[in-house]
Amino acid sequence: MIREPAEVTIDAAGNVQIPLGVLVEAGIDTNSAVLAYSDGDGRVVLRRAADAIQDLLDGNGL
């Protein structure tokens, strides 16, 4: 279930602060290693690195 989106701003250095509620809902802890990649026009995906690596080891894509 997708909750209310949170608007964030990308600063001049390309940094974004993601609200804690969004991270908690996604099951991502602070200081977690994540992979970021483009998933099409206007979409950026963050995945827990451990999940992405396991998917690759299992022969699945990101």
N, CA, C and O atoms as a printed pandas DataFrame, in Angstrom:
     atom_number atom_name residue_name chain_id  residue_number  x_coord  y_coord  z_coord
0              1         N          MET        A               1    0.844   -1.174    0.000
1              2        CA          MET        A               1    0.000    0.000    0.000
2              3         C          MET        A               1    0.895    1.245    0.000
3              4         O          MET        A               1    1.827    1.346    0.798
4              5         N          ILE        A               2    0.613    2.167   -0.878
5              6        CA          ILE        A               2    1.386    3.400   -0.954
6              7         C          ILE        A               2    0.693    4.461   -0.120
7              8         O          ILE        A               2   -0.501    4.711   -0.281
8              9         N          ARG        A               3    1.435    5.068    0.754
9             10        CA          ARG        A               3    0.906    6.120    1.615
10            11         C          ARG        A               3    1.027    7.475    0.924
11            12         O          ARG        A               3    1.390    7.560   -0.250
12            13         N          GLU        A               4    0.726    8.501    1.652
13            14        CA          GLU        A               4    0.813    9.871    1.159
14            15         C          GLU        A               4    2.243   10.171    0.735
15            16         O          GLU        A               4    3.166    9.958    1.522
16            17         N          PRO        A               5    2.456   10.658   -0.478
17            18        CA          PRO        A               5    3.817   10.991   -0.907
18            19         C          PRO        A               5    4.341   12.213   -0.160
19            20         O          PRO        A               5    3.570   13.053    0.303
20            21         N          ALA        A               6    5.641   12.296   -0.054
21            22        CA          ALA        A               6    6.296   13.442    0.574
22            23         C          ALA        A               6    7.101   14.167   -0.487
23            24         O          ALA        A               6    7.875   13.549   -1.219
24            25         N          GLU        A               7    6.923   15.466   -0.571
25            26        CA          GLU        A               7    7.689   16.253   -1.529
26            27         C          GLU        A               7    9.057   16.564   -0.946
27            28         O          GLU        A               7    9.166   17.031    0.187
28            29         N          VAL        A               8   10.090   16.305   -1.719
29            30        CA          VAL        A               8   11.463   16.600   -1.309
30            31         C          VAL        A               8   12.116   17.424   -2.411
31            32         O          VAL        A               8   11.633   17.469   -3.543
32            33         N          THR        A               9   13.216   18.070   -2.063
33            34        CA          THR        A               9   13.938   18.901   -3.023
34            35         C          THR        A               9   15.353   18.379   -3.180
35            36         O          THR        A               9   15.995   17.990   -2.205
36            37         N          ILE        A              10   15.828   18.372   -4.398
37            38        CA          ILE        A              10   17.214   17.981   -4.689
38            39         C          ILE        A              10   18.054   19.241   -4.609
39            40         O          ILE        A              10   17.779   20.214   -5.311
40            41         N          ASP        A              11   19.091   19.235   -3.749
41            42        CA          ASP        A              11   19.919   20.440   -3.614
42            43         C          ASP        A              11   20.966   20.501   -4.721
43            44         O          ASP        A              11   21.055   19.599   -5.554
44            45         N          ALA        A              12   21.747   21.560   -4.722
45            46        CA          ALA        A              12   22.723   21.806   -5.785
46            47         C          ALA        A              12   23.771   20.702   -5.895
47            48         O          ALA        A              12   24.348   20.498   -6.963
48            49         N          ALA        A              13   24.019   19.988   -4.792
49            50        CA          ALA        A              13   24.992   18.896   -4.797
50            51         C          ALA        A              13   24.350   17.570   -5.202
51            52         O          ALA        A              13   25.036   16.551   -5.281
52            53         N          GLY        A              14   23.032   17.575   -5.459
53            54        CA          GLY        A              14   22.342   16.347   -5.841
54            55         C          GLY        A              14   21.849   15.532   -4.659
55            56         O          GLY        A              14   21.445   14.382   -4.828
56            57         N          ASN        A              15   21.875   16.109   -3.470
57            58        CA          ASN        A              15   21.447   15.402   -2.264
58            59         C          ASN        A              15   19.960   15.589   -2.009
59            60         O          ASN        A              15   19.386   16.639   -2.301
60            61         N          VAL        A              16   19.351   14.547   -1.458
61            62        CA          VAL        A              16   17.936   14.567   -1.100
62            63         C          VAL        A              16   17.806   14.033    0.312
63            64         O          VAL        A              16   18.437   13.034    0.657
64            65         N          GLN        A              17   16.994   14.687    1.136
65            66        CA          GLN        A              17   16.687   14.144    2.455
66            67         C          GLN        A              17   15.341   13.436    2.364
67            68         O          GLN        A              17   14.322   14.044    2.037
68            69         N          ILE        A              18   15.358   12.146    2.660
69            70        CA          ILE        A              18   14.138   11.344    2.585
70            71         C          ILE        A              18   13.509   11.308    3.975
71            72         O          ILE        A              18   14.180   10.959    4.947
72            73         N          PRO        A              19   12.240   11.661    4.081
73            74        CA          PRO        A              19   11.585   11.660    5.394
74            75         C          PRO        A              19   11.643   10.273    6.051
75            76         O          PRO        A              19   11.529    9.249    5.378
76            77         N          LEU        A              20   11.824   10.264    7.375
77            78        CA          LEU        A              20   11.930    8.999    8.111
78            79         C          LEU        A              20   10.704    8.117    7.911
79            80         O          LEU        A              20   10.833    6.896    7.822
80            81         N          GLY        A              21    9.525    8.710    7.838
81            82        CA          GLY        A              21    8.310    7.921    7.647
82            83         C          GLY        A              21    8.343    7.131    6.355
83            84         O          GLY        A              21    7.876    5.993    6.309
84            85         N          VAL        A              22    8.888    7.722    5.305
85            86        CA          VAL        A              22    9.000    7.027    4.017
86            87         C          VAL        A              22    9.987    5.874    4.137
87            88         O          VAL        A              22    9.739    4.782    3.627
88            89         N          LEU        A              23   11.114    6.122    4.815
89            90        CA          LEU        A              23   12.104    5.055    4.999
90            91         C          LEU        A              23   11.536    3.903    5.820
91            92         O          LEU        A              23   11.720    2.736    5.474
92            93         N          VAL        A              24   10.850    4.230    6.899
93            94        CA          VAL        A              24   10.263    3.197    7.755
94            95         C          VAL        A              24    9.262    2.367    6.964
95            96         O          VAL        A              24    9.261    1.138    7.048
96            97         N          GLU        A              25    8.412    3.040    6.197
97            98        CA          GLU        A              25    7.407    2.331    5.400
98            99         C          GLU        A              25    8.055    1.400    4.391
99           100         O          GLU        A              25    7.511    0.339    4.085
100          101         N          ALA        A              26    9.230    1.795    3.866
101          102        CA          ALA        A              26    9.938    0.980    2.883
102          103         C          ALA        A              26   10.816   -0.085    3.538
103          104         O          ALA        A              26   11.390   -0.926    2.846
104          105         N          GLY        A              27   10.922   -0.053    4.858
105          106        CA          GLY        A              27   11.755   -1.031    5.555
106          107         C          GLY        A              27   13.239   -0.744    5.429
107          108         O          GLY        A              27   14.059   -1.660    5.479
108          109         N          ILE        A              28   13.588    0.527    5.265
109          110        CA          ILE        A              28   14.988    0.929    5.139
110          111         C          ILE        A              28   15.383    1.693    6.396
111          112         O          ILE        A              28   14.751    2.688    6.750
112          113         N          ASP        A              29   16.430    1.223    7.067
113          114        CA          ASP        A              29   16.935    1.890    8.266
114          115         C          ASP        A              29   17.886    3.011    7.891
115          116         O          ASP        A              29   18.484    2.999    6.815
116          117         N          THR        A              30   18.024    3.986    8.793
117          118        CA          THR        A              30   19.033    5.015    8.578
118          119         C          THR        A              30   20.404    4.344    8.567
119          120         O          THR        A              30   20.603    3.329    9.233
120          121         N          ASN        A              31   21.319    4.889    7.837
121          122        CA          ASN        A              31   22.683    4.362    7.660
122          123         C          ASN        A              31   22.712    3.031    6.911
123          124         O          ASN        A              31   23.735    2.347    6.926
124          125         N          SER        A              32   21.616    2.647    6.256
125          126        CA          SER        A              32   21.589    1.425    5.457
126          127         C          SER        A              32   22.281    1.660    4.123
127          128         O          SER        A              32   22.248    2.762    3.576
128          129         N          ALA        A              33   22.906    0.613    3.609
129          130        CA          ALA        A              33   23.470    0.672    2.260
130          131         C          ALA        A              33   22.331    0.428    1.277
131          132         O          ALA        A              33   21.611   -0.564    1.386
132          133         N          VAL        A              34   22.170    1.336    0.320
133          134        CA          VAL        A              34   21.145    1.190   -0.702
134          135         C          VAL        A              34   21.761    1.404   -2.074
135          136         O          VAL        A              34   22.788    2.068   -2.217
136          137         N          LEU        A              35   21.117    0.831   -3.076
137          138        CA          LEU        A              35   21.487    1.093   -4.461
138          139         C          LEU        A              35   20.456    2.044   -5.031
139          140         O          LEU        A              35   19.265    1.917   -4.750
140          141         N          ALA        A              36   20.906    2.995   -5.829
141          142        CA          ALA        A              36   20.001    3.925   -6.502
142          143         C          ALA        A              36   20.175    3.744   -8.000
143          144         O          ALA        A              36   21.299    3.690   -8.500
144          145         N          TYR        A              37   19.049    3.649   -8.720
145          146        CA          TYR        A              37   19.137    3.542  -10.169
146          147         C          TYR        A              37   17.877    4.137  -10.789
147          148         O          TYR        A              37   16.834    4.252  -10.145
148          149         N          SER        A              38   18.010    4.510  -12.055
149          150        CA          SER        A              38   16.894    5.062  -12.808
150          151         C          SER        A              38   15.985    3.931  -13.256
151          152         O          SER        A              38   16.450    2.879  -13.694
152          153         N          ASP        A              39   14.698    4.158  -13.143
153          154        CA          ASP        A              39   13.703    3.180  -13.591
154          155         C          ASP        A              39   12.767    3.833  -14.603
155          156         O          ASP        A              39   11.555    3.619  -14.585
156          157         N          GLY        A              40   13.349    4.619  -15.471
157          158        CA          GLY        A              40   12.561    5.277  -16.496
158          159         C          GLY        A              40   12.502    6.772  -16.288
159          160         O          GLY        A              40   13.103    7.316  -15.362
160          161         N          ASP        A              41   11.781    7.413  -17.151
161          162        CA          ASP        A              41   11.679    8.858  -17.166
162          163         C          ASP        A              41   11.073    9.385  -15.869
163          164         O          ASP        A              41    9.905    9.135  -15.570
164          165         N          GLY        A              42   11.877   10.115  -15.108
165          166        CA          GLY        A              42   11.376   10.755  -13.903
166          167         C          GLY        A              42   11.261    9.860  -12.688
167          168         O          GLY        A              42   10.654   10.255  -11.693
168          169         N          ARG        A              43   11.831    8.655  -12.741
169          170        CA          ARG        A              43   11.704    7.743  -11.612
170          171         C          ARG        A              43   13.080    7.267  -11.170
171          172         O          ARG        A              43   13.879    6.801  -11.982
172          173         N          VAL        A              44   13.348    7.389   -9.862
173          174        CA          VAL        A              44   14.578    6.884   -9.257
174          175         C          VAL        A              44   14.169    5.882   -8.185
175          176         O          VAL        A              44   13.282    6.156   -7.377
176          177         N          VAL        A              45   14.813    4.732   -8.180
177          178        CA          VAL        A              45   14.493    3.662   -7.233
178          179         C          VAL        A              45   15.640    3.504   -6.255
179          180         O          VAL        A              45   16.807    3.536   -6.643
180          181         N          LEU        A              46   15.305    3.333   -4.989
181          182        CA          LEU        A              46   16.286    2.964   -3.961
182          183         C          LEU        A              46   15.955    1.547   -3.515
183          184         O          LEU        A              46   14.798    1.228   -3.240
184          185         N          ARG        A              47   16.977    0.698   -3.445
185          186        CA          ARG        A              47   16.797   -0.677   -2.953
186          187         C          ARG        A              47   17.840   -0.975   -1.907
187          188         O          ARG        A              47   18.986   -0.539   -2.015
188          189         N          ARG        A              48   17.441   -1.724   -0.889
189          190        CA          ARG        A              48   18.442   -2.190    0.071
190          191         C          ARG        A              48   19.474   -2.978   -0.706
191          192         O          ARG        A              48   19.123   -3.843   -1.509
192          193         N          ALA        A              49   20.739   -2.688   -0.476
193          194        CA          ALA        A              49   21.818   -3.342   -1.223
194          195         C          ALA        A              49   21.763   -4.859   -1.047
195          196         O          ALA        A              49   21.958   -5.599   -2.012
196          197         N          ALA        A              50   21.504   -5.325    0.158
197          198        CA          ALA        A              50   21.461   -6.768    0.416
198          199         C          ALA        A              50   20.367   -7.443   -0.410
199          200         O          ALA        A              50   20.573   -8.541   -0.928
200          201         N          ASP        A              51   19.206   -6.796   -0.538
201          202        CA          ASP        A              51   18.112   -7.355   -1.341
202          203         C          ASP        A              51   18.489   -7.424   -2.809
203          204         O          ASP        A              51   18.244   -8.430   -3.474
204          205         N          ALA        A              52   19.086   -6.350   -3.313
205          206        CA          ALA        A              52   19.476   -6.301   -4.721
206          207         C          ALA        A              52   20.534   -7.359   -5.028
207          208         O          ALA        A              52   20.466   -8.022   -6.063
208          209         N          ILE        A              53   21.507   -7.517   -4.140
209          210        CA          ILE        A              53   22.563   -8.513   -4.342
210          211         C          ILE        A              53   21.975   -9.918   -4.329
211          212         O          ILE        A              53   22.341  -10.755   -5.155
212          213         N          GLN        A              54   21.062  -10.180   -3.389
213          214        CA          GLN        A              54   20.436  -11.502   -3.328
214          215         C          GLN        A              54   19.640  -11.793   -4.595
215          216         O          GLN        A              54   19.667  -12.914   -5.102
216          217         N          ASP        A              55   18.929  -10.785   -5.111
217          218        CA          ASP        A              55   18.190  -10.978   -6.361
218          219         C          ASP        A              55   19.141  -11.329   -7.504
219          220         O          ASP        A              55   18.847  -12.217   -8.304
220          221         N          LEU        A              56   20.265  -10.646   -7.584
221          222        CA          LEU        A              56   21.236  -10.936   -8.634
222          223         C          LEU        A              56   21.811  -12.329   -8.495
223          224         O          LEU        A              56   21.988  -13.033   -9.490
224          225         N          LEU        A              57   22.110  -12.739   -7.249
225          226        CA          LEU        A              57   22.633  -14.091   -7.013
226          227         C          LEU        A              57   21.606  -15.154   -7.386
227          228         O          LEU        A              57   21.972  -16.242   -7.831
228          229         N          ASP        A              58   20.333  -14.847   -7.210
229          230        CA          ASP        A              58   19.249  -15.776   -7.538
230          231         C          ASP        A              58   18.915  -15.766   -9.032
231          232         O          ASP        A              58   18.039  -16.506   -9.479
232          233         N          GLY        A              59   19.608  -14.936   -9.792
233          234        CA          GLY        A              59   19.379  -14.870  -11.235
234          235         C          GLY        A              59   18.259  -13.938  -11.642
235          236         O          GLY        A              59   17.807  -13.966  -12.786
236          237         N          ASN        A              60   17.806  -13.107  -10.705
237          238        CA          ASN        A              60   16.751  -12.139  -11.001
238          239         C          ASN        A              60   17.390  -10.784  -11.285
239          240         O          ASN        A              60   18.538  -10.550  -10.906
240          241         N          GLY        A              61   16.677   -9.916  -11.929
241          242        CA          GLY        A              61   17.161   -8.557  -12.140
242          243         C          GLY        A              61   16.984   -7.715  -10.891
243          244         O          GLY        A              61   16.465   -8.172   -9.872
244          245         N          LEU        A              62   17.430   -6.469  -11.000
245          246        CA          LEU        A              62   17.260   -5.560   -9.864
246          247         C          LEU        A              62   15.779   -5.331   -9.618
247          248         O          LEU        A              62   15.412   -4.594   -8.703
